[in-house]
Amino acid sequence: MIKIIFITTILLLSLNARENPFFADKDEKDIIVSSNKNNAKIPLKRATITLPSEARILKKVTIEYKNLDGSIDKKSIELDNSVDWHLPIFISQNYNESKSSNNKKFKNNKKYTKIAAIKYAKFYNSGKSLKIITKDKMLRSFQLVNPARIVMDFKRDSTMKSYSKTIKSVFKKIRIGNHNGYYRTVIELDGLYRYEIKEISNGYILIVK
């Protein structure tokens, strides 16, 4: 009898039911970089490479970059183009030159546009900034991956229904769910970012970088 009770207890402890979709499951983990660490670098505007006089054909361009977790990766593009070694090769990144490209949504724009709202909070987007107008105090915030998202809990006792809205922005979707003593706001992102949250007079501003 004791053996049966022991086995039953082990089986019960091994169950892993997910009670609330707004909480992380076993496949979701905190991002492994610190969101508060300031690793800001000067934004890339233009860099140049000068080829030696023997160069005639450009075969490949390789860029080495650092990921959020500090690891180093490379990405290459195969080419087969003639070049004039007298002229430098430019590497640049300019938002103003991408109006007709898929990067239009990332153009710096200080004008905020309302993208979502519930009774207790309104959400306004401008580029990589999300302004949250609310009187409720933020209890905590943290970041998860798979998919990339930022979670913010606001203090309030309410009986609000779950809310979800998809957006064409860096902030892909806003999900809000009610809990005991607070409501949880989940901001899904279009990729991995560091983030910071600034408190303002009428709420908060979330900035991803």
PLY file of the C-alpha trace (Angstrom):
ply
format ascii 1.0
element vertex 209
property float x
property float y
property float z
element edge 208
property int vertex1
property int vertex2
end_header
0.00 0.00 0.00
2.81 2.41 0.91
4.49 1.61 -2.39
1.30 2.48 -4.33
0.91 5.81 -2.48
4.56 6.66 -3.20
4.23 5.94 -6.95
0.96 7.93 -7.14
2.63 10.93 -5.45
5.54 10.86 -7.93
3.14 10.76 -10.89
1.15 13.72 -9.56
4.30 15.79 -9.05
5.40 15.06 -12.61
2.27 16.60 -14.14
2.94 19.95 -15.81
-0.35 21.62 -16.71
-0.25 25.23 -17.91
-3.03 27.05 -16.06
-2.67 30.49 -17.62
-1.41 31.33 -21.13
-0.06 34.67 -19.93
2.58 32.92 -17.79
5.71 31.37 -19.22
5.70 27.65 -19.93
8.68 25.29 -19.76
9.91 26.28 -23.22
9.96 29.97 -22.39
12.98 31.41 -20.64
14.34 34.75 -19.58
16.60 36.41 -22.10
20.21 35.75 -21.15
21.39 39.35 -21.40
20.82 42.11 -18.90
18.23 44.64 -20.06
19.68 47.32 -17.76
23.28 47.13 -18.94
24.24 50.07 -21.12
26.15 48.74 -24.13
25.21 51.59 -26.44
27.49 52.14 -29.42
27.61 54.97 -31.93
25.07 54.17 -34.69
26.58 53.13 -38.01
26.34 55.90 -40.60
29.09 55.22 -43.10
32.35 53.28 -43.16
34.73 52.82 -46.10
37.05 50.11 -47.35
39.81 50.82 -49.87
40.92 47.93 -52.07
44.50 47.34 -53.21
45.47 48.23 -56.78
45.39 44.57 -57.86
41.67 44.20 -57.09
39.41 43.80 -60.12
36.42 41.61 -59.16
34.49 41.65 -55.89
33.57 38.06 -55.02
32.16 38.16 -51.51
31.36 40.59 -48.69
31.42 39.24 -45.13
30.20 41.11 -42.05
31.15 39.98 -38.56
28.77 41.07 -35.80
28.10 40.60 -32.11
24.78 39.15 -30.87
22.86 40.21 -27.79
24.38 37.32 -25.81
27.92 38.43 -26.71
28.59 35.66 -29.23
30.21 36.52 -32.57
28.67 35.52 -35.90
29.27 36.21 -39.58
27.00 36.81 -42.55
28.18 36.88 -46.15
26.80 37.81 -49.54
28.20 36.26 -52.73
29.05 38.73 -55.50
30.73 38.65 -58.89
31.10 42.28 -59.89
33.95 44.29 -61.37
35.29 47.11 -59.19
37.49 50.14 -59.65
40.12 50.03 -56.92
40.47 53.82 -57.11
37.04 54.20 -55.53
36.30 53.24 -51.92
33.57 50.75 -51.03
31.01 52.14 -48.60
29.19 50.39 -45.78
26.24 52.46 -44.61
22.91 52.28 -42.87
20.58 55.19 -43.45
16.89 55.13 -42.53
16.15 58.12 -44.77
17.11 56.11 -47.85
14.68 53.24 -47.16
11.31 54.93 -47.59
10.21 52.41 -50.22
11.76 49.38 -48.55
10.48 46.96 -45.95
12.32 48.99 -43.30
9.95 51.94 -43.63
8.33 51.07 -40.32
11.66 51.59 -38.52
12.07 55.20 -39.64
12.64 57.50 -36.71
9.47 59.44 -36.08
8.71 61.32 -32.90
4.99 61.44 -33.59
3.13 58.86 -31.53
0.17 56.98 -32.98
-2.47 55.28 -30.86
-2.35 51.54 -31.53
-4.29 49.90 -28.68
-6.39 50.73 -25.63
-8.19 49.20 -22.69
-10.16 50.90 -19.92
-7.08 51.44 -17.75
-4.32 52.02 -20.32
-3.69 53.43 -23.79
-0.76 52.48 -26.02
0.98 54.82 -28.48
3.75 53.81 -30.88
6.57 55.79 -32.47
9.33 53.76 -34.12
10.98 51.70 -31.38
9.17 53.49 -28.56
5.90 52.48 -26.94
4.18 55.06 -24.73
1.79 53.60 -22.14
-0.64 56.12 -20.68
-1.97 54.80 -17.38
-2.52 55.74 -13.74
-1.64 52.24 -12.61
1.71 51.46 -11.01
4.02 49.03 -12.78
4.92 46.23 -10.38
7.55 44.48 -12.48
8.86 43.94 -15.99
10.93 41.20 -17.57
11.85 39.81 -20.98
11.22 36.38 -22.50
12.23 34.70 -25.74
10.67 32.17 -28.13
8.89 34.34 -29.11
10.61 37.57 -28.11
8.38 39.58 -25.80
8.40 41.99 -22.88
6.09 41.41 -19.93
4.81 44.20 -17.67
2.54 43.83 -14.65
0.36 46.73 -13.51
-1.31 46.93 -10.11
-5.12 46.91 -10.18
-8.03 44.76 -9.02
-10.37 44.37 -11.97
-12.62 41.93 -13.77
-11.50 42.87 -17.29
-11.60 40.29 -20.07
-8.49 39.23 -21.95
-7.44 41.60 -24.72
-5.29 40.99 -27.80
-4.37 43.15 -30.77
-1.95 42.58 -33.66
0.03 45.59 -34.91
2.27 46.29 -37.91
5.22 47.56 -35.93
8.34 46.53 -34.04
5.75 45.75 -31.36
3.88 42.96 -33.20
1.13 42.20 -30.73
-0.23 43.43 -27.40
-1.90 40.90 -25.09
-3.45 41.81 -21.76
-4.83 39.43 -19.16
-6.33 39.92 -15.71
-4.82 38.33 -12.60
-5.30 38.51 -8.85
-4.40 42.08 -7.91
-2.81 43.04 -11.22
-3.15 42.80 -14.99
-0.36 41.53 -17.22
0.61 43.22 -20.48
2.64 41.13 -22.92
4.31 43.00 -25.79
5.41 40.64 -28.55
8.36 41.91 -30.62
9.52 41.23 -34.17
12.97 40.16 -32.92
15.37 40.22 -29.98
16.12 43.60 -28.40
17.41 45.11 -25.21
14.87 47.34 -23.55
14.45 50.08 -21.01
11.37 51.56 -19.38
11.18 55.22 -18.39
8.55 56.54 -16.01
6.80 59.72 -17.20
4.17 61.95 -15.59
1.21 60.09 -17.11
2.59 56.58 -17.48
5.64 54.85 -18.96
7.71 54.71 -22.15
9.11 51.38 -23.32
12.14 51.68 -25.62
13.73 48.75 -27.44
17.21 48.89 -28.96
0 1
1 2
2 3
3 4
4 5
5 6
6 7
7 8
8 9
9 10
10 11
11 12
12 13
13 14
14 15
15 16
16 17
17 18
18 19
19 20
20 21
21 22
22 23
23 24
24 25
25 26
26 27
27 28
28 29
29 30
30 31
31 32
32 33
33 34
34 35
35 36
36 37
37 38
38 39
39 40
40 41
41 42
42 43
43 44
44 45
45 46
46 47
47 48
48 49
49 50
50 51
51 52
52 53
53 54
54 55
55 56
56 57
57 58
58 59
59 60
60 61
61 62
62 63
63 64
64 65
65 66
66 67
67 68
68 69
69 70
70 71
71 72
72 73
73 74
74 75
75 76
76 77
77 78
78 79
79 80
80 81
81 82
82 83
83 84
84 85
85 86
86 87
87 88
88 89
89 90
90 91
91 92
92 93
93 94
94 95
95 96
96 97
97 98
98 99
99 100
100 101
101 102
102 103
103 104
104 105
105 106
106 107
107 108
108 109
109 110
110 111
111 112
112 113
113 114
114 115
115 116
116 117
117 118
118 119
119 120
120 121
121 122
122 123
123 124
124 125
125 126
126 127
127 128
128 129
129 130
130 131
131 132
132 133
133 134
134 135
135 136
136 137
137 138
138 139
139 140
140 141
141 142
142 143
143 144
144 145
145 146
146 147
147 148
148 149
149 150
150 151
151 152
152 153
153 154
154 155
155 156
156 157
157 158
158 159
159 160
160 161
161 162
162 163
163 164
164 165
165 166
166 167
167 168
168 169
169 170
170 171
171 172
172 173
173 174
174 175
175 176
176 177
177 178
178 179
179 180
180 181
181 182
182 183
183 184
184 185
185 186
186 187
187 188
188 189
189 190
190 191
191 192
192 193
193 194
194 195
195 196
196 197
197 198
198 199
199 200
200 201
201 202
202 203
203 204
204 205
205 206
206 207
207 208
